[in-house]
Amino acid sequence: MTGKATGPGADDEARVQRLIASDPDAPDAPGATDAQLAQARPFGEVFPALAEAMRKNKALREVSGLKA
């Protein structure tokens, strides 16, 4: 191994740029449509067991004095 390390190639850069463009959290990404917002439900309704586990975990942390 005598060669120098090289940076990403053009194919890698193109792939990274495509991934960046497809990021749903990108500032210029379109927001939810009115139809999507109309279908939204509360977290606890969609995932009741997980929501309850999170509530219990928070209560235990508060009782024991642990920080989030």
N, C-alpha and C positions, 0 to 999 in steps of 0.2 A: 504494500500500500504506500505508494509514493506520491499519489496525486493530491491536489488540493481539494478541499471540500467546496462544492459548488452550491449555489442557491437554487431555488425552485426553477423549474423550466417553464416555458411558455404555457404548456398544457396544464401544469399545476396552477399557475397564476389564473388561467381562464376558469378552471374549476373553482378556485377560491372566490373569484368574482361572481360566478353564478350562484354560489352558496350565499354570499353576502346579499345579492339581489333578491334571493328567495326568502330571506329572513322575515318572518311575520312581525317581528318586533322592531323592524327598521322604522325610523321616523317618517319616511315617506310612504309606508305601507298603507293601503286603504283600511279604514276602520270597519267595524262590523256594520252590516246592513240593517235596516229597520226590521226586516224579516228575521234575521239572526237574533237581534236583540229581543224581539217578541217571543222567541223560543227559549230564552235564557231562564234558568231556574236557580234558586239558591243552592250554594255548595252543600249545605246540610241535607237538603232534599235529594240531591243527586247522589251523594256519597254519605249516607247516614252513619254507617259504622266508622268510617274514617273521621268524620266530624266529631263523633262522640269520643273516639280515642284521643283526638287532639284536645278536646275540652278537658278530659281527665288528665292528660299530660300537663296542660297549663295549670290546672288546679294543684297538681302535685308539686310543680315547680314553685308556685306561689306559697304553698304551705311550708315547703322546705327552705324557702328563702333563696332559691337559686334564680339566677337571672336567665333570661331567654337566651 
